[in-house]
Amino acid sequence: AKGAPWDGVRNYQAAKNLKGMKKGDLCFFYHSNIGKEIVGIIEVIKESFLDKTDESGRFVAVQVRFREKLVKSVTLEDIKKNKALSHLSLIKQSRLSIMPIDSKSWKIINKMSNI
């Protein structure tokens, strides 16, 4: 599968996080506008490259492909209610679209989604 570019990111911290992504990394796919919920898992298939949608040439994109849809979406509200996830950037910087997730939190969120 050739996947699709994850582009259009214009937040400097999020762009820095994109640059840190490695081929094979798994990511939660989070609806940040409508729903505010994690709905699936995607995989990075190509590391950072210049974002063709950015005329300034400052921002990057990564290529991703769909891995799986979550059995049950995990909402931002659900994440906020779970004390074990209170350290996540998603809660502290809710407008940050791309952030690292530690393996313990990854497992907790997967369990919340019935995976």
C-alpha positions as CSV (number, residue, x, y, z in Angstrom):
1,A,0.0,0.0,0.0
2,K,1.3,3.4,-0.9
3,G,-0.6,5.2,1.8
4,A,-1.2,8.9,2.0
5,P,0.8,12.0,3.2
6,W,0.1,13.3,6.6
7,D,0.6,16.9,5.6
8,G,-0.8,20.4,6.4
9,V,0.7,20.5,9.9
10,R,1.7,24.1,10.7
11,N,2.4,23.9,14.5
12,Y,6.2,23.9,15.1
13,Q,6.0,21.4,18.0
14,A,3.8,19.1,16.0
15,A,6.2,19.4,13.0
16,K,9.2,18.6,15.3
17,N,7.3,15.5,16.4
18,L,6.6,14.5,12.7
19,K,10.4,14.8,12.1
20,G,11.0,12.3,14.9
21,M,8.7,9.6,13.4
22,K,10.4,6.5,12.1
23,K,9.3,4.1,9.4
24,G,7.2,1.4,11.1
25,D,6.0,3.6,13.9
26,L,2.4,3.1,14.8
27,C,0.2,6.1,15.5
28,F,-3.3,6.7,16.8
29,F,-5.6,8.4,14.3
30,Y,-7.3,11.1,16.2
31,H,-10.2,13.2,15.0
32,S,-9.2,16.6,16.4
33,N,-12.1,18.7,15.1
34,I,-15.3,16.7,14.9
35,G,-15.7,14.1,17.7
36,K,-12.3,14.6,19.4
37,E,-11.7,10.9,19.6
38,I,-9.1,8.2,18.6
39,V,-10.7,6.1,15.8
40,G,-7.9,4.0,14.4
41,I,-4.3,3.1,14.0
42,I,-2.0,4.1,11.2
43,E,1.6,3.2,10.4
44,V,4.4,5.5,9.2
45,I,5.7,4.1,5.9
46,K,8.0,7.0,4.9
47,E,9.9,9.3,7.2
48,S,9.7,13.1,7.0
49,F,9.9,14.9,3.7
50,L,9.1,18.5,2.6
51,D,5.4,19.1,2.8
52,K,4.2,20.0,-0.7
53,T,1.3,22.0,0.7
54,D,3.7,24.4,2.5
55,E,4.8,27.2,0.2
56,S,7.3,28.4,2.8
57,G,9.3,25.1,2.7
58,R,9.6,25.0,6.5
59,F,7.2,22.2,7.3
60,V,7.3,18.4,6.7
61,A,5.0,15.5,6.2
62,V,5.2,11.7,6.6
63,Q,3.6,9.0,4.5
64,V,1.2,6.8,6.5
65,R,-1.1,3.9,5.8
66,F,-4.2,2.6,7.5
67,R,-3.7,-0.3,9.9
68,E,-7.0,-0.8,11.7
69,K,-10.2,0.8,12.9
70,L,-10.6,0.7,16.7
71,V,-13.5,-1.5,17.8
72,K,-14.6,1.4,20.1
73,S,-13.5,5.0,19.6
74,V,-11.7,6.5,22.6
75,T,-12.8,10.1,23.2
76,L,-10.8,12.9,24.7
77,E,-13.3,12.9,27.6
78,D,-12.5,9.1,28.2
79,I,-8.8,9.9,28.2
80,K,-9.2,12.8,30.6
81,K,-11.1,10.6,33.0
82,N,-8.3,8.0,33.1
83,K,-5.8,9.2,35.8
84,A,-3.0,7.0,34.3
85,L,-3.2,9.1,31.1
86,S,-3.2,12.5,32.9
87,H,0.5,13.2,31.8
88,L,-0.3,13.0,28.0
89,S,0.3,16.1,25.9
90,L,-3.2,15.6,24.5
91,I,-4.6,16.8,27.8
92,K,-2.0,19.5,28.5
93,Q,-1.8,20.8,24.9
94,S,-5.1,19.8,23.3
95,R,-4.4,21.8,20.1
96,L,-1.1,19.8,19.5
97,S,-2.0,17.4,16.6
98,I,1.0,15.2,16.8
99,M,2.7,14.0,19.9
100,P,4.6,10.9,21.2
101,I,2.7,8.3,23.3
102,D,4.7,6.1,25.7
103,S,4.2,2.3,25.5
104,K,2.2,2.1,28.8
105,S,-0.3,4.7,27.6
106,W,-0.5,3.0,24.2
107,K,-1.5,-0.2,25.9
108,I,-4.1,1.6,28.1
109,I,-5.7,3.3,25.2
110,N,-5.8,0.1,23.2
111,K,-7.5,-1.7,26.1
112,M,-10.0,1.2,26.4
113,S,-10.8,0.6,22.7
114,N,-11.4,-3.1,23.2
115,I,-8.3,-4.2,21.1
